Amino acid sequence: MTSQLVAGQRELALDPDGYLRNLDAWSEEVADALAHQSGLQLTAAHWEILHLLRDFYRTRGVTPVMRILVKLVERELGPAKGNSLYLLGLFPESPARVAARIAGLPRPVNCL
């Protein structure tokens, strides 16, 4: 992962794992740039999950791990979306980790 991200006119610092060093620097433009680094084009379905993650972090102060993310999505968006296969389709490899990075949040604790 690069240690810098260019989003519009801004250059932002990233940690060695590609997460924003300054969480307050996040914007939808930044999310698009982070997604592009991961080879993703954000759709409305992605944005639903990203906004859920940001709301969860704002109220709880922690980034959810996969199991909690699945339950959160199931509770808020229904069982058709609240499952690991749906989330893997949107955020391949590790949905909790990839989605958190794109949402501008810290890496979930205990996520490899």
TAKA-V564923 format. One record per backbone hydrogen bond with DSSP energy under -0.5 kcal/mol. CO is the residue of the C=O (numbers start at 0). NH is the residue of the N-H. E is the energy in kcal/mol with one decimal. If there is no record, write none. Layout:
co=(CO;CO)
nh=(NH;NH)
e=(E;E)
This chain:
co=(2;4;4;6;9;9;11;12;12;14;18;20;21;22;26;27;28;29;30;31;32;33;34;34;35;39;42;43;44;45;46;47;48;49;50;51;52;53;54;55;56;62;64;65;66;67;68;69;70;71;72;72;73;77;77;80;82;83;84;85;86;91;93;94;95;96;97;98;99;100;107;109)
nh=(13;6;11;9;6;11;4;20;21;17;14;22;24;25;30;31;32;33;34;35;36;37;37;39;38;41;46;47;48;49;50;51;52;53;54;55;56;57;58;59;60;108;68;69;70;71;72;73;74;75;76;77;77;80;81;82;86;87;88;89;90;93;97;98;99;100;101;102;104;103;110;111)
e=(-2.6;-0.6;-3.4;-2.0;-2.5;-0.5;-2.3;-2.3;-0.5;-2.2;-3.0;-0.7;-2.0;-1.3;-2.5;-2.2;-1.8;-2.7;-2.8;-2.3;-1.7;-1.1;-0.6;-2.8;-1.6;-0.6;-2.3;-1.9;-1.3;-2.7;-2.7;-1.9;-2.6;-2.3;-2.3;-2.6;-2.7;-2.5;-2.1;-2.6;-2.6;-0.5;-2.7;-2.8;-1.9;-2.7;-2.8;-2.5;-2.6;-2.5;-3.3;-0.6;-1.4;-1.0;-1.9;-1.7;-1.9;-2.6;-1.7;-1.1;-3.1;-1.7;-3.1;-2.5;-1.6;-2.1;-2.3;-2.3;-2.8;-1.1;-1.5;-0.6)
